[in-house]
Amino acid sequence: MALKHDKKKHFILFTTVIICFLFLQLTMRNDHFVNGLQSDTPNNIILNSETISMWPQPQIIKNENSKINLNFNNLCLDKSAIVGNDWISQLGFNNCVKLSIKRLMKVNNPCQLSILETSEKYEIWLNGNYTTIQADSIFGLLRGFQTLSQILDQANTISKSNNNAQVSISPIYILDYPSYPYRGLMLDIARHFISLESLKRHIDAMELVKMNAFHLHITDDESFSINIAQFDGQSKFNTGQLTMNILKELTDYCTERGIQLIPEVDTPSHSKSWSKAYPSIMYPTCSNTLDMSKDETYQVVKNVYNFIFTFMNGTSTNDENVKFSNKLLHTGADEIDASCFTNEQTYRNYQSFILNHVLQNGSGFLTGFSNTNFKIFPIVWADDLITDRKIGNNTNVLPRDTILQIWRNEQVLSETLKYYYKTIVSISEPWYLDAPCSRTFEKIYQYKPPIHPSIIGGETCMWTSASDTDKGLEEIVWPRAAAISERLWTNPCNPISFWNSTFLYNNGLNKMNRKKILISKLEKTKLGPQTWECSSPAPSYPLLSNNNCPQVGVNFIIPEQPSILIVMHRFHILLQ
């Protein structure tokens, strides 16, 4: 490996990114592709842009007939640098085609990342001469690596299931980017605590399907799952299973995969669990709502947020230079019980305190922390705030940096969009996952957010009231969460033709629809996706006419593949 850069930290950053690449957690430092000409044998199976299935499907994928095929069976990598794979160890070829990687982003600090601002665009030129991945940023490289790994996985599966048949990949070009910057999954660990191992399996599945926001609902009436006493000996929150070390480990695990961990502390309602440690801060007539008229309540809440800020502002255990510059923190505010308090101003004062003082100046509350170079953007469940509290135009209570998340229905969403706050769509019917046989994969996929400049993306939510095992939860969440990932990444005009499309898989002679191929790929992450069918038939949907859909990329001209010797702004990588 030849490497030129101005600072060691950029190589550390790039190594961190490479670790995230490849299915089955393939870790590589040197990658080589063998020059494979098309085989003349009768059982040679050829994949091209029309027969390769990826999830989410790229925006543009085209055949490039001027180059030679890549013979998958002659693919090889440096086995000394590979961990946890079952197919590459059987290969031992030496004449390898080079893989070049080009990163185009020119910024003062490429290690400061933002899921709302950092580009995820990438391009791939794949052929038997050499393969290039070109991206605007580290995130783009990660998404490009994931696409390449899915292509190789399909070729590997076909070859293995067809007596190690020769599989060639025709030269292809891919241009890809997300339709929405925010593509999230929420898991409720307050009603059912999910083990660290299972949480990591969900994160691996999110990486596979290019989701980038992992929202953890960590407090509710049922439990206060954070153990703050281990961090602050004065705190009475000492029974939760979620410790500072687990939160940091999850943060690192997400960051390495281009995903941001977003914790949620839900107040002032949904807070009955707080009463076990601090009974005096609850309203006497409302067992699940914090008494917002007491100074003690403010102090307890501030101490909880100090804990959250500490791990959010903490250094990554893997690389101190890789971190998100813009943090996202969910503050709840859902289903406010107005019968608990008589003065509406009491609530507005509390909400103003949470959003304006604690969040926007969060680092200033940290004892012993002088680093204020990060900014927190609050997210709130905004349905009550918009429709019941009527504060959509009150920037003193709801500052402009607040991101609104809407779950009730289209009417509330339409009302919210009038105020032009950044908005996350989570319409419960059908994007809540806790009803697998009524909110089917197909129904979830069919829903399309309205076109509006304020919508930054969407999030599917899994409330765990009825889930009693980690594996059972995984079956409910997947593959249905992946339906939303493709909706928010590719956003296809005709969803029915997308999920029902068939591609070569298994023995390479028969085709499978994309949903079944997706399930097969999810299973390789050691996740347990739903493979059973509901007893009631799934609803049928009319197939839209393709005449109503624009033909993306029809007249697109494939750009010239970059030279294998590439000089980059920050560093130069040549794998050879």
Salt bridges, closest charged atoms under 4 A:
ASP6 OD1 - HIS10 ND1 3.05
ASP6 OD2 - ARG570 NH1 3.05
GLU64 OE2 - LYS67 NZ 3.60
ASP86 OD2 - LYS160 NZ 3.55
GLU120 OE2 - ARG143 NE 2.82
GLU120 OE2 - ARG183 NH2 2.68
ASP153 OD1 - LYS524 NZ 2.49
ASP188 OD2 - ARG191 NH1 2.82
ASP204 OD1 - ARG257 NE 3.22
GLU207 OE1 - ARG257 NE 3.77
ASP220 OD1 - ARG191 NH2 3.24
ASP220 OD2 - HIS217 NE2 2.55
ASP220 OD1 - HIS270 ND1 2.92
GLU222 OE1 - ARG191 NE 3.55
GLU249 OE2 - LYS200 NZ 2.62
GLU256 OE1 - ARG257 NH1 3.35
GLU264 OE1 - HIS215 NE2 2.68
GLU264 OE1 - HIS217 ND1 2.81
GLU264 OE2 - HIS330 ND1 3.92
GLU335 OE1 - HIS270 NE2 2.65
GLU344 OE2 - ARG348 NE 3.90
GLU344 OE2 - ARG389 NE 2.80
ASP384 OD1 - ARG408 NH2 2.28
ASP388 OD2 - ARG408 NH2 3.62
ASP401 OD2 - LYS375 NZ 3.12
GLU415 OE1 - LYS418 NZ 2.96
GLU429 OE1 - ARG439 NE 3.11
GLU429 OE2 - LYS443 NZ 2.70
ASP434 OD1 - ARG439 NH1 3.16
GLU442 OE2 - LYS515 NZ 3.38
GLU459 OE2 - HIS215 ND1 2.69
ASP470 OD1 - HIS192 NE2 3.03
GLU474 OE2 - ARG201 NE 2.87
GLU474 OE1 - LYS471 NZ 3.47
GLU486 OE1 - ARG514 NH2 2.62
